Structure formats: structure tokens, C-alpha cells
Amino acid sequence: MASLYVVSTPIGNLGDISRRAVEVLGACDVVLAEDTRRTGVLLKHVGVHARLISAHEHNQASRSTLVVEILREGRDVAMVTDAGTPLLSDPGARIVREVVAAGFDVVPIPGASALLAALVASGIDAGTFTFLGFPPRKGGSRTEMMEEIAGSPRAVVLYESPNRVGKLLADLAEAAGGERRVCVARELTKLHEEFWRGTLAEGAERYAAAEVLGEVVVVVEARQKDVEREEEVDALAAHSIAQALLRQGESASAVAKELRRRLGISRNDAYRIAQEAVDAEPA
């Protein structure tokens, strides 16, 4: 039975392509590529001649149908992205789902990944982590993600465009506190590979007006528990903080945000305590 091969390709250094990846690309009848011109350069470099077909976020529906038809003809298909491992903040998920639903095998060919490369060299504890891809540019969804990262008990990995790194670090510093550690990885595996490590406050200042070039991965440290604080936050203390902030003129949402930052409690608990404090205030 024919198969769909999901093939990881280099994220910069062409030497990172695996022997197995080259063999699979050479053996497949068709190669789906996010950018056929870019993939064409890679195939030429490794001496592979294959039929290239574009597969990007705007044509996944039609390409899914086409791939299933090719597989039913008994021909193997490979899928690559512009760089790294497909489907990680790149198109291809719908194609994989349709192929699986049609009863064909999907075979991963592991290789380069900007996510993992940045994580293991970040200097930040990577025992557990969450990958969130590209953050929303604005609005409530962005605010919600910043709060999620602020309260996360795991390291968080993000992709970001170079011209928005400064804004991202500033927003994270506001949500999580400027002392939280962060690593900004740039141009991974390339000649000008760079890792910057410091606090969110330092990063926000460094990248505020800096010209940043190349692909960027940001690794944010997990929320650290205060060793002197008991596992369960004292409810009375939380309410006292909330009431004090309300008397200073803070809104309920601002109080909830501050409770999350200071105490590391969940978003729901913070909003509940803030609302209870509002209800308890004299009319």
C-alpha cells in the first residue's frame, strides 16, 4: 500500500538533512511542498528529481483530495515544509487527516526542528514544555495567551516574526513579571546563529528598537513556585490583597491579573476572588 511520508528538512544548514530523508524523497513519485521553488533548491542539492506540487494553507482542501487519489493509484507521496518538521505552525494537518481517514499510512521521517533546537540550547528547564506557535497579534486572544504563559507550570516555546519580538517580550514582562527568564534564539543552524538569554524585562529593553533578522524562537521559563509559600494559597490573604487593590481604584479585571501574577493561581480562581471582593465592598 502506498504511503504519505511527512519529511523533516533542514532549518538552515543543508547538512542537517538525514540520509533517510534523501532516500524517501528520491523514492516518492510526488513531493508536496509549501514553496516549490525553495524545495526545488533543496532537491537539487541532494540530487533528487521528483514532481513538485504546491501544498500551502490556501489549497489544503484540494490537495487533500489529490493526495488520496495519488495514493489510491499506488504511488507514494512525500510532504515537506519550507524548513523543519511539517505541521508545526506550518500547513499539512488537513492533508494528514484526510489520508488517515482514507486508510493509508502516514510515515514520519524525523529531522530538524527549530522548536527542539531552541529548547535544548535555551538553558531553561525543558523537562516539560508547551508549544504555542505564533501568538495572536492583538486583541483578547493575545491577552489570554500572555496570561496563560504567565501562569504556566511548564516552559513555553513560541515562534515570532523578527519585527515583533520586542513587543512580545514587553507584553510577556507585563503579564508574567520582568524577572521571568527567557531565551531568544535566532537564525538556528545558520552562520549567524544567536542565542540571547536574560530576563523578560532585559529582553524587552534590548529588542525594543533593535533590528532583528531571521527566524526567531522564544523560550519562556515556567512559573516558579515560591519555596516559602504553601501549595495552597491562603484564601484570606488572597481576599485581603484583592480588597486592598480595589480600594486603590483598580478594576476587577486588573485585580484578577495582579492576583495571578503575585500568587500564581489559576485564571478562574483569580477572577472568582476578585469578583467576591467586589461583591463584599460596601455599596
Number of C-alpha atoms within 10 A of each C-alpha: 11 17 23 27 23 25 26 24 28 21 23 19 14 14 10 15 21 17 9 13 20 17 12 19 24 18 17 21 18 21 30 25 23 23 17 19 13 13 21 17 11 18 18 11 10 16 12 17 16 18 13 20 15 17 24 17 12 9 11 17 14 11 20 19 13 13 24 25 14 17 20 16 11 13 18 21 24 27 29 27 27 19 19 23 25 23 16 16 14 17 19 24 15 15 23 21 12 17 20 15 11 13 12 17 16 17 12 16 17 17 17 21 19 23 22 14 15 23 23 13 13 22 15 19 15 19 8 10 18 17 16 14 17 13 16 14 13 8 8 10 12 15 16 14 16 21 21 16 22 25 21 20 17 19 21 25 25 20 21 18 15 17 17 14 24 21 17 24 26 21 20 24 22 16 22 28 18 19 12 19 21 28 24 23 25 22 19 22 18 13 9 11 12 14 18 14 17 14 20 27 20 19 24 20 15 14 19 17 12 12 10 15 12 14 16 24 27 25 29 29 27 24 20 12 12 10 7 6 10 9 9 8 12 11 9 10 11 18 19 13 17 26 21 13 20 18 11 9 10 15 15 22 13 15 25 24 20 20 24 21 20 12 18 20 18 17 16 11 13 25 20 14 23 28 19 15 21 18 10 11 11 5 5
